[in-house]
C-alpha cells in the first residue's frame, strides 16, 4: 500500500514501528495496539432530506401506499425516503460508515451513491443507539439535516438498481405507514430536533435524558 492510500491510524503505526525507538514511541505504539483491539461498534449515517411540494399529488403517487392521500396539505413538508430491494420497508438515505471514515463523510457519500446528489450534510439532528438483536450487533446511527430539496433537484435523483427500488416524498403524519416503529421514532425525533434547533440523543428511537 502506498503512503497516499494509508489511513491516519496506519501512518501512526508505521511511524511508531520505524526509525529510532524512544520510550514515548513505544508507549504510543502500545496504546495504539490496545485501542485497535477494542470492540468497534457498527455505525451508520443518514440524512433527513425535506421537500415542500409544489406538485404534492405527483410526489405522493410515486409510492402505492400514498396514492390514497388527500390534497389537504399541498404545502406540507415531506421527508425523502428510499426503498431498499434487499429487505422490506423504507428508510432514510444513508448507510454504513466505513473504517476510518467520519459519519459526516459517510452521510454525504451515501446520499451521492443512493440518490446521485452531491449535497453536504447540515448540522447533527440525532444520535441513536441501536440495541443488539438476533440479526445484528449493537450500533449507532448518526442523523444529519440534509436540507430542503427542490422539485428540480428531485428530478435529478438516480437510484442504484442493485440497492434501491424506489424513492418517495412522504408526509410526516404518514411515516408510520412506511417505516418500522424504531425508524419512525428516529425520524420523528430528528424532525422535532430540526424544528427546535437542537440535537437529540436516542436509544432505539426513544429520547433519553
C-alpha positions as CSV (number, residue, x, y, z in Angstrom):
1,X,0.0,0.0,0.0
2,X,1.4,3.4,-0.9
3,X,1.6,6.1,1.7
4,X,-1.2,8.1,-0.1
5,X,-3.5,5.1,0.5
6,X,-2.8,4.7,4.2
7,X,-5.2,5.8,6.9
8,X,-4.1,8.2,9.6
9,X,-4.0,5.3,12.1
10,X,-1.8,3.3,9.7
11,X,0.6,6.2,9.4
12,X,0.8,6.4,13.1
13,X,1.5,2.7,13.4
14,X,4.1,2.8,10.6
15,X,5.9,5.8,12.2
16,X,6.0,4.1,15.6
17,X,7.4,0.9,14.0
18,X,10.2,2.6,12.1
19,X,13.2,4.8,12.9
20,X,14.8,5.2,16.3
21,X,12.7,4.0,19.2
22,X,12.1,6.1,22.2
23,X,10.1,5.3,25.3
24,X,7.4,7.7,24.2
25,X,7.2,6.0,20.8
26,X,7.0,2.6,22.4
27,X,4.2,3.8,24.7
28,X,2.3,5.3,21.8
29,X,2.6,2.1,19.8
30,X,1.4,0.0,22.8
31,X,-1.5,2.4,23.3
32,X,-2.5,2.2,19.6
33,X,-2.4,-1.6,19.7
34,X,-4.6,-1.6,22.7
35,X,-7.1,0.9,21.1
36,X,-7.2,-1.2,17.9
37,X,-8.1,-4.3,20.0
38,X,-11.2,-2.6,21.4
39,X,-14.6,-3.6,20.0
40,X,-15.8,-1.4,17.2
41,X,-19.5,-0.5,17.2
42,X,-21.4,-0.9,14.0
43,X,-22.1,2.7,12.8
44,X,-24.3,4.2,10.2
45,X,-25.1,7.7,9.0
46,X,-28.2,9.1,7.3
47,X,-29.7,12.4,6.1
48,X,-33.2,13.9,6.6
49,X,-33.9,15.5,3.2
50,X,-37.1,17.6,3.1
51,X,-39.3,18.8,0.2
52,X,-42.1,21.4,0.2
53,X,-44.1,20.1,-2.7
54,X,-45.4,22.3,-5.5
55,X,-46.7,19.1,-7.1
56,X,-47.7,17.1,-4.0
57,X,-50.1,14.8,-5.8
58,X,-47.4,13.7,-8.3
59,X,-44.9,13.2,-5.4
60,X,-47.3,11.1,-3.4
61,X,-48.2,9.0,-6.4
62,X,-44.6,7.6,-6.5
63,X,-45.5,5.1,-3.7
64,X,-48.5,2.8,-4.0
65,X,-49.5,3.4,-0.3
66,X,-49.5,7.1,-0.9
67,X,-52.0,7.3,-3.8
68,X,-55.0,7.5,-1.5
69,X,-53.6,10.6,0.3
70,X,-55.9,13.6,0.2
71,X,-54.9,17.0,-1.1
72,X,-55.5,18.9,2.2
73,X,-51.7,19.7,2.7
74,X,-50.2,20.6,-0.7
75,X,-47.7,22.8,1.2
76,X,-46.8,20.2,3.8
77,X,-43.2,19.5,4.3
78,X,-42.3,15.9,3.4
79,X,-39.4,13.5,4.1
80,X,-37.5,11.8,1.3
81,X,-37.5,8.0,1.9
82,X,-35.8,5.3,-0.1
83,X,-37.0,1.7,-0.6
84,X,-34.2,-1.0,-0.3
85,X,-34.5,-4.0,-2.5
86,X,-32.7,-6.3,-0.1
87,X,-35.1,-6.0,2.8
88,X,-38.7,-4.9,3.4
89,X,-39.7,-1.4,4.3
90,X,-38.4,2.1,3.7
91,X,-35.6,4.1,5.2
92,X,-33.7,7.4,5.1
93,X,-30.9,7.8,2.6
94,X,-27.8,6.6,4.3
95,X,-25.7,3.6,5.1
96,X,-22.7,2.0,6.9
97,X,-19.8,4.2,8.0
98,X,-16.6,2.6,6.6
99,X,-13.4,2.1,8.5
100,X,-11.6,5.3,9.3
101,X,-14.5,7.3,7.7
102,X,-16.3,10.0,9.6
103,X,-20.1,9.7,10.0
104,X,-20.4,13.1,8.3
105,X,-18.4,12.0,5.3
106,X,-20.3,8.7,5.2
107,X,-23.7,10.6,5.1
108,X,-22.5,12.7,2.2
109,X,-21.1,9.7,0.3
110,X,-24.3,7.6,0.8
111,X,-26.6,10.4,-0.4
112,X,-24.4,10.6,-3.5
113,X,-24.3,6.9,-4.1
114,X,-28.0,6.3,-3.4
115,X,-29.6,9.4,-5.0
116,X,-26.9,10.7,-7.3
117,X,-27.0,14.1,-5.5
118,X,-23.8,15.8,-4.2
119,X,-25.0,17.5,-1.1
120,X,-23.0,18.4,2.0
121,X,-25.0,17.5,5.2
122,X,-26.0,20.2,7.6
123,X,-25.9,20.0,11.4
124,X,-26.4,17.0,13.5
125,X,-30.0,16.2,14.4
126,X,-29.9,12.8,16.2
127,X,-27.6,10.2,17.6
128,X,-29.5,6.9,18.0
129,X,-28.0,3.9,19.9
130,X,-29.5,0.7,18.4
131,X,-29.7,-2.3,20.8
132,X,-28.4,-5.7,19.6
133,X,-30.8,-8.4,18.3
134,X,-30.6,-11.9,16.9
135,X,-29.9,-10.5,13.5
136,X,-27.5,-7.6,14.2
137,X,-25.0,-6.3,16.7
138,X,-25.5,-3.1,18.6
139,X,-24.8,0.1,16.7
140,X,-25.0,3.8,16.4
141,X,-26.9,5.8,13.8
142,X,-26.0,9.4,13.2
143,X,-28.6,11.5,11.5
144,X,-27.9,14.9,9.8
145,X,-30.0,17.6,8.4
146,X,-29.9,17.2,4.6
147,X,-31.8,20.4,4.0
148,X,-34.6,21.2,1.5
149,X,-34.6,19.6,-1.9
150,X,-36.5,21.3,-4.8
151,X,-38.6,19.6,-7.4
152,X,-35.9,20.4,-10.0
153,X,-33.3,18.7,-7.8
154,X,-35.6,15.8,-7.2
155,X,-35.9,15.3,-10.9
156,X,-32.2,14.5,-11.0
157,X,-32.4,11.6,-8.5
158,X,-30.9,8.4,-9.8
159,X,-31.1,5.2,-7.8
160,X,-28.6,2.3,-7.8
161,X,-30.7,-0.5,-9.2
162,X,-28.7,-3.1,-7.3
163,X,-29.6,-1.5,-3.9
164,X,-32.8,0.6,-4.1
165,X,-36.1,0.0,-5.9
166,X,-37.9,3.3,-5.3
167,X,-38.0,6.7,-3.5
168,X,-40.8,8.9,-2.3
169,X,-41.6,12.1,-0.5
170,X,-43.7,11.2,2.5
171,X,-45.6,13.5,4.8
172,X,-44.5,13.3,8.5
173,X,-48.0,12.2,9.5
174,X,-47.7,9.2,7.3
175,X,-44.2,8.0,8.2
176,X,-45.5,5.2,10.4
177,X,-47.1,3.6,7.4
178,X,-43.7,3.4,5.6
179,X,-41.1,2.8,8.4
180,X,-40.8,0.2,11.1
181,X,-41.5,1.6,14.6
182,X,-37.9,2.2,15.6
183,X,-37.1,4.1,12.4
184,X,-40.4,6.0,12.6
185,X,-39.5,7.2,16.1
186,X,-36.0,8.1,15.0
187,X,-37.2,10.2,12.1
188,X,-39.9,11.9,14.1
189,X,-37.3,12.8,16.8
190,X,-34.9,14.1,14.2
191,X,-37.7,16.3,12.7
192,X,-38.6,17.7,16.1
193,X,-34.9,18.4,16.8
194,X,-34.6,20.2,13.5
195,X,-37.6,22.4,14.3
196,X,-36.2,23.2,17.8
197,X,-32.7,23.9,16.5
198,X,-31.0,21.3,18.6
199,X,-29.7,17.7,18.5
200,X,-31.1,14.8,20.5
201,X,-29.8,11.5,21.9
202,X,-31.9,8.4,21.3
203,X,-31.9,4.7,22.3
204,X,-33.9,2.7,19.7
205,X,-35.6,5.9,18.7
206,X,-36.6,6.8,22.2
207,X,-35.4,10.2,23.6
208,X,-33.1,9.7,26.7
209,X,-32.1,12.4,29.1
